Amino acid sequence: MNPLPTPAAAGAFAAQQLPRRPAGLSLPPGSAVLPGARARLREHVPHALHQGERVWQETNCYVDLWIELLHGFGLEPRAALAFTVTQDFEGDQFTFFKFPLEDLEHLYGTQVQELAIYDSLETRVLTQALRGHTVLLEVDSYYLPDTRATAYRSQHTKTTIGIDSIDIAARRIGYFHNAGYYQLEGEDYDGVLRKLPHFAAQPDVLFPYVEFAKQARPALEGLALAEASAELLCAHLERRPLINPISQWRAAFPAHLDTLFEHGEAYFHLYAFNLMRQLGANFEFLSKYLLWLIAQGFEIPPEIPAAAQRIASESMVMQFRLVRAIARGRRDACEDCFDVLESAYEKTLPPLAALVR
C-alpha cells in the first residue's frame, strides 16, 4: 500500500513523543481485585477527544469506552481513528462505527478475545482482573450510576463497560464507560453481574456477550505509531464507500420522513442516534484524527479536516430541524442540509484518497 505523504523530517516526530505505556493493560498501582480487599478508584481525566468544544459530546458506547480505556493506560487513541473513512449508509442507519480489533492489536499490541461465561459472571470477571486484563461487558444501564441523567433506575438499555477492578467482599467494581471512569457497588453490583434474585428465577436468560483485552506485545510509540496509523488510513481508504453515502441517505429520506411522522418523537430519538449522531460523530472524529496526523508532520491540506467537521456540525443542525418539524407537525425535507452534507463529503473523502501515492 502506498503511504500518505511522509513527514517533512523524522526529527519532527522525535520531538513529539507520545505518552509511554506501562508494561500492559494492568491495574494502577495499589488497586486490589482480591476477594476481601478494597478496590481503589482510578484517578482518571477524560482524553482531549472528550473535552473542549465538540459538536457531539458522546458518540456510541463502544467507541467512547475504548477512547478512555486506551487513554487510561497511557496511549493515544487518536492514532486508531483511521477506520472512520469507511462509514457507509446501511439503508436504515449509518454504520455503527467501532475500532477494528485488528487495528488495536497492530498499533497498541492489545488483543481482544471473547470471554466464555460458563458458570458465574462474577468469577470470570475476577479471574481476568487478577491477570491484569480489562473485561468488556455488555450490561444494563439501569444499574449504572453514571447514567443517572438518562437511564439509571429508569430505563433498561444495553451498553458496554470496561471493568478493571473488582472487590467481591465489598461488592464494588471500577469501570470505564462512555467518556469517563466510575465506580458502582451494592445492588448495582448485583444487577450488573446478574446476582439479583430475579435473575436466578430466569434460568433461560442467556449470558451476556463478554470480551477481555490483554497485552500481547508492546505498543508502538512516536514515529512508529504515527507511520503505522498512516498506513492503516491508506488501507481503510481502499475500503471506503464507492458511492457518496449521504447521497444514498438523501434518496431514502422521504420514506424515512413518513415513518418519523407516523411514529412521533419517541421514535425520532432512536432515528437520530442511528443516523445524525453516528454520521456526525464519525466525521468529527475523522476531523480530529486528520488534525492529529497533521501535527505529526503529515502533509494533509487543512481544508480536508475542516470539511469533515462541517459534516459533524451540519448533522447536528439537521437533527434540531427535524425535532422542530415533528413538534410542529410540518414536514421538512432538509434539502439545504443535504446540500451541505453531500458537498462536505465530496471535499473530505475524494481529496483524502487522492493524497495516497
C-alpha positions in Angstrom: 0.0 0.0 0.0 1.4 3.4 -1.0 1.8 5.7 2.0 0.5 9.2 2.7 2.9 12.0 2.1 5.6 11.4 4.7 6.5 13.9 7.4 8.9 16.7 6.5 11.6 15.2 8.7 11.8 12.3 11.1 13.1 14.7 13.7 9.6 16.3 13.8 8.4 13.0 15.3 11.3 12.6 17.7 10.4 15.9 19.3 6.7 14.8 19.7 7.0 11.6 21.7 3.5 10.2 22.6 2.7 9.1 26.1 4.6 6.0 27.0 2.6 2.9 28.0 3.1 0.8 31.1 4.1 -2.9 30.6 0.5 -3.9 29.9 -3.2 -3.5 30.4 -2.7 -3.8 34.2 -4.3 -2.2 37.2 -2.9 1.0 38.5 -0.5 0.6 41.5 -2.4 0.0 44.7 -5.6 -1.3 43.0 -6.9 -4.5 44.5 -9.0 -7.3 43.0 -8.5 -10.0 45.6 -11.6 -11.1 47.4 -11.9 -9.2 50.6 -9.6 -6.4 49.5 -10.7 -2.8 48.9 -10.7 -1.7 45.3 -9.2 1.8 44.8 -10.9 4.1 42.4 -8.7 5.0 39.5 -7.9 8.7 39.1 -8.9 9.4 35.5 -9.1 12.6 33.5 -11.0 12.2 30.2 -9.0 12.3 27.0 -8.9 15.5 24.9 -11.4 13.9 22.5 -13.9 14.1 25.3 -13.1 17.6 26.4 -13.3 21.1 24.9 -15.6 22.3 22.2 -17.2 19.4 20.4 -20.4 19.1 18.4 -21.1 15.5 19.6 -20.2 15.1 23.2 -20.9 11.4 23.1 -20.8 9.1 20.1 -21.6 5.4 20.9 -20.8 3.4 24.0 -18.1 1.2 22.3 -16.0 4.0 20.7 -16.2 6.3 23.8 -15.3 3.4 26.0 -12.2 2.5 24.0 -11.0 6.1 23.8 -11.0 6.3 27.6 -9.6 2.8 28.1 -6.7 3.4 25.8 -6.1 6.9 27.3 -6.3 5.4 30.8 -3.3 3.2 30.0 -1.2 5.9 28.7 -1.9 5.6 24.9 -3.0 8.0 22.2 -6.4 6.8 20.9 -6.4 9.3 18.0 -3.9 7.0 16.3 -6.6 4.4 15.9 -9.3 6.5 14.2 -8.3 5.8 10.6 -11.3 3.5 10.2 -13.7 6.4 10.2 -13.2 6.8 6.5 -15.1 3.6 5.9 -18.5 4.6 7.2 -21.4 3.9 4.9 -25.2 4.3 4.7 -26.8 0.9 5.5 -30.3 1.6 4.2 -31.9 2.5 7.6 -28.8 3.7 9.5 -25.2 4.8 9.2 -22.5 2.2 10.1 -22.3 1.9 13.8 -18.6 2.8 13.8 -16.2 0.8 16.0 -12.4 0.4 16.4 -11.4 -2.6 14.4 -9.8 -5.1 16.8 -7.0 -5.8 14.4 -6.1 -2.1 14.4 -5.9 -2.1 18.2 -3.6 -5.0 18.1 -1.4 -3.6 15.3 -1.0 -0.2 17.0 -1.0 -1.0 20.7 -0.3 -4.7 20.9 -3.7 -5.1 22.6 -5.6 -8.3 21.8 -9.3 -8.6 22.4 -10.8 -12.0 22.8 -14.3 -13.3 23.6 -14.6 -14.4 27.2 -16.5 -17.6 27.8 -19.0 -17.4 30.6 -19.8 -20.9 31.6 -20.8 -20.6 35.2 -20.6 -17.4 37.2 -20.1 -14.0 35.5 -18.6 -12.6 38.7 -16.0 -15.4 38.9 -15.0 -15.0 35.2 -14.6 -11.2 35.6 -12.5 -11.7 38.8 -10.2 -14.3 37.0 -9.4 -11.9 34.2 -8.9 -8.9 36.5 -6.4 -10.9 38.6 -4.5 -11.5 35.4 -4.3 -7.7 34.7 -6.8 -7.8 31.9 -9.8 -5.5 31.3 -13.2 -7.1 30.9 -15.6 -5.6 28.3 -19.1 -6.5 29.4 -22.5 -5.8 27.9 -24.7 -4.6 30.8 -28.0 -2.9 31.5 -27.6 0.9 32.0 -30.4 0.6 34.6 -27.7 -0.4 37.1 -25.0 2.2 36.1 -25.0 5.3 38.4 -23.1 7.3 35.8 -26.2 7.2 33.6 -28.3 9.0 36.3 -29.4 11.7 33.9 -30.7 9.2 31.4 -31.3 5.5 32.2 -30.2 4.8 35.8 -33.0 3.1 37.7 -35.5 4.3 35.0 -34.8 2.6 31.7 -33.4 -0.8 30.6 -30.8 -0.1 27.8 -27.8 -2.1 26.6 -24.3 -0.6 26.9 -20.7 -1.8 27.3 -18.4 -1.1 30.2 -14.7 -2.0 30.8 -14.1 -3.5 34.2 -10.6 -3.3 35.5 -11.2 -3.6 39.3 -13.5 -5.8 41.3 -13.8 -6.3 45.0 -16.1 -9.2 45.7 -16.3 -8.8 49.5 -17.3 -5.1 49.2 -19.5 -5.8 46.2 -17.7 -3.0 44.2 -16.3 -2.6 40.7 -14.4 0.2 39.0 -15.3 0.6 35.3 -14.8 2.6 32.2 -18.0 3.8 30.5 -18.6 6.4 27.8 -16.3 9.4 28.5 -15.1 8.5 32.0 -14.2 6.1 34.7 -16.6 5.3 37.6 -17.4 3.0 40.5 -20.6 1.1 41.5 -21.4 -1.1 44.4 -24.2 -2.8 46.4 -27.4 -3.6 44.5 -25.9 -2.1 41.3 -23.0 -4.5 41.6 -25.5 -7.4 41.9 -27.5 -6.1 39.0 -24.6 -5.7 36.6 -23.2 -9.1 37.5 -26.7 -10.8 37.4 -26.7 -11.8 41.1 -30.2 -10.3 41.9 -32.9 -12.9 42.9 -34.9 -12.3 39.7 -32.0 -13.4 37.5 -31.9 -16.8 39.4 -35.6 -17.1 38.7 -35.0 -16.8 34.9 -32.7 -19.8 34.1 -33.4 -19.4 30.4 -31.8 -15.9 30.3 -28.6 -16.2 28.2 -25.3 -14.9 29.5 -24.2 -11.5 28.0 -21.6 -11.2 25.4 -18.2 -10.5 27.1 -14.7 -9.7 25.8 -11.4 -9.1 27.5 -8.4 -7.0 26.5 -4.9 -8.3 27.1 -1.5 -7.0 26.3 0.2 -9.4 23.8 3.2 -7.1 22.9 4.5 -3.6 23.5 2.6 -0.7 22.0 4.1 1.4 19.1 5.3 4.8 20.1 6.4 8.1 18.5 7.3 7.9 14.8 6.5 4.2 14.5 3.0 4.8 15.9 2.3 7.7 13.5 3.6 5.8 10.5 1.6 2.7 11.3 -1.5 4.8 11.8 -1.0 6.5 8.3 -0.6 3.0 6.8 -3.9 1.9 8.3 -5.5 5.0 6.8 -4.3 4.1 3.4 -5.7 0.6 3.8 -9.0 1.8 5.1 -9.3 4.3 2.2 -9.3 1.3 -0.1 -12.5 0.2 1.8 -14.3 3.5 1.6 -17.8 3.5 0.0 -17.9 3.7 -3.8 -20.9 6.0 -3.7 -21.4 9.0 -1.5 -23.4 7.6 1.4 -25.0 10.9 2.1 -26.5 10.9 -1.4 -27.9 7.4 -0.7 -29.4 8.7 2.6 -30.9 11.6 0.7 -32.6 9.3 -1.7 -34.1 7.2 1.2 -35.0 10.2 3.4 -38.6 10.9 2.1 -39.7 7.4 3.2 -37.8 7.9 6.5 -39.7 11.2 7.0 -43.0 9.4 6.5 -42.0 6.9 9.2 -40.9 9.7 11.6 -44.2 11.4 11.4 -46.1 8.2 11.8 -44.3 7.2 15.0 -43.6 10.6 16.6 -41.0 12.0 19.0 -40.0 8.8 20.8 -39.1 7.1 17.5 -37.2 10.2 16.4 -34.7 9.9 19.2 -33.9 6.3 18.0 -33.6 7.5 14.4 -31.4 10.5 15.4 -29.0 8.3 17.3 -28.5 5.9 14.4 -28.3 8.4 11.6 -27.5 12.0 12.6 -25.3 11.1 15.6 -23.5 8.2 14.0 -22.7 10.3 10.9 -21.8 13.5 12.7 -19.7 11.9 15.4 -17.9 9.7 13.0 -16.8 12.6 10.9 -16.0 14.7 13.9 -13.5 12.0 14.9 -12.2 11.8 11.4 -11.5 15.6 11.6 -9.7 15.2 14.9 -7.7 12.3 13.5 -6.6 14.2 10.5 -5.5 17.2 12.6 -3.5 14.7 14.8 -1.8 13.4 11.6 -1.0 17.0 10.6 0.5 17.6 14.0 2.7 14.6 13.5 4.1 16.1 10.3 2.0 14.6 7.5 1.1 16.9 4.7 -2.7 17.0 4.6 -4.5 20.1 3.4 -6.4 21.7 6.4 -9.4 22.1 4.1 -10.0 18.3 4.4 -10.4 18.1 8.2 -12.4 21.3 8.0 -14.9 19.6 5.6 -15.2 16.6 7.8 -16.0 18.9 10.8 -18.7 20.5 8.6 -20.4 17.2 8.3 -20.4 16.9 12.1 -21.9 20.4 12.6 -24.5 20.1 9.8 -25.7 16.7 11.1 -26.5 18.5 14.4 -28.3 21.3 12.6 -30.4 18.7 10.7 -31.2 17.0 14.0 -32.5 20.2 15.5 -34.5 21.0 12.4 -36.2 17.6 12.4 -37.1 17.9 16.1 -38.8 21.2 15.4 -40.5 19.9 12.3 -42.0 16.9 14.2 -43.1 19.1 17.2 -44.9 21.5 14.7 -46.3 18.7 12.6 -44.7 20.2 9.4 -42.6 18.2 7.0 -39.1 19.4 6.4 -37.1 17.7 3.7 -33.9 19.4 4.9 -32.8 19.9 1.3 -30.3 22.6 2.2 -28.8 20.4 4.9 -28.3 17.6 2.4 -26.7 20.0 0.1 -24.1 21.0 2.7 -23.6 17.4 3.8 -23.1 16.0 0.3 -20.7 18.8 -0.6 -18.7 18.4 2.5 -18.3 14.6 2.0 -17.0 15.2 -1.5 -14.5 17.7 -0.1 -13.4 15.1 2.5 -13.0 11.6 1.1 -12.1 12.0 -2.5 -9.3 14.6 -1.9 -8.0 12.5 1.1 -7.9 9.4 -1.1 -6.1 11.4 -3.8 -3.2 12.0 -1.4 -2.3 8.3 -1.3 0.6 7.9 -3.7 
